[in-house]
Amino acid sequence: MYDTIVELTVRNHPGVMSQITGLFARRNFNLEGILCRPEGDGGLSRMRLMIYTDERTEQLVKQLSKLYDVISVSIRQDKEPSNKEPSKYRQLFEGCWD
């Protein structure tokens, strides 16, 4: 398993986070971390979701891109196994709380 960051640009309104996290919950897919911030005038938000890669990741990305409020989806994958030192992505998420 590898740490993967799913980057989403979404419409910013109440319920969007629930839609996206609900998709993960319905697929029994654990979110390891969530970062979200508004973009520009606040009409859009950028979300970063940290997940572990497995055989379902590609399908999940396809399903995310079909959601009405999702404008774009991209993937950043850490090439180092997650059982070693924390990945740079995991460090990014953990660094938000310092």
C-alpha positions in Angstrom: 0.0 0.0 0.0 1.1 3.5 -0.8 -0.1 6.9 0.4 -2.1 8.6 -2.3 -3.5 12.1 -2.4 -6.7 12.6 -4.3 -6.9 16.3 -5.2 -10.4 17.6 -6.0 -11.7 21.0 -7.1 -15.3 21.2 -6.1 -18.2 23.6 -5.9 -18.2 25.2 -2.5 -21.6 24.9 -0.9 -23.1 23.0 2.1 -23.3 19.3 1.6 -20.4 18.8 -0.8 -18.0 17.3 1.9 -20.8 15.0 2.9 -21.3 13.8 -0.7 -17.7 13.0 -1.2 -17.1 11.4 2.2 -20.3 9.4 1.7 -19.0 8.0 -1.5 -16.0 6.7 0.4 -18.1 5.3 3.2 -20.5 3.5 0.8 -17.5 1.8 -0.8 -16.0 0.9 2.6 -12.9 2.9 1.7 -11.1 4.7 4.6 -10.0 8.3 4.4 -6.6 8.7 6.2 -6.8 12.6 6.0 -8.8 15.5 4.7 -7.7 19.0 3.9 -10.1 21.6 2.4 -9.8 25.3 1.7 -11.8 27.8 -0.4 -10.3 29.0 -3.7 -10.6 32.5 -5.3 -13.9 34.2 -4.4 -15.1 31.2 -2.4 -17.2 29.6 -5.1 -14.8 26.7 -5.4 -12.9 24.7 -2.9 -9.7 22.6 -3.2 -9.9 19.3 -1.3 -7.0 16.9 -0.6 -7.9 13.4 0.5 -5.2 11.0 1.7 -5.9 7.4 1.1 -4.0 4.1 0.8 -3.8 2.7 -2.7 -5.4 -0.6 -3.5 -7.1 -2.3 -6.4 -10.2 -0.1 -5.9 -8.5 3.3 -6.2 -9.0 3.7 -10.0 -12.7 2.9 -9.8 -13.1 5.3 -6.9 -11.5 8.1 -8.8 -13.9 7.5 -11.8 -16.8 7.6 -9.4 -15.6 10.9 -7.8 -15.3 12.5 -11.3 -19.0 11.7 -12.0 -20.3 13.7 -9.0 -22.0 16.9 -10.1 -20.1 19.2 -7.7 -16.7 17.8 -8.6 -15.0 20.0 -11.2 -11.7 18.1 -11.4 -9.9 15.1 -9.9 -6.1 14.4 -9.9 -3.9 11.9 -8.2 -0.6 12.3 -6.5 1.0 9.0 -5.5 3.9 8.5 -3.1 6.2 5.9 -4.6 7.7 4.8 -1.3 5.9 2.1 0.7 4.0 3.4 3.7 5.5 0.9 6.1 8.8 2.8 6.2 9.2 6.4 7.3 6.1 8.6 6.9 5.7 9.7 3.3 5.9 13.3 2.3 2.2 13.4 1.9 1.6 12.0 5.4 4.0 14.6 6.7 2.0 17.3 4.9 -1.2 16.3 6.6 0.5 15.9 10.0 2.2 19.3 9.6 -1.2 21.1 9.4 -1.7 20.5 13.2 1.7 22.0 14.3 
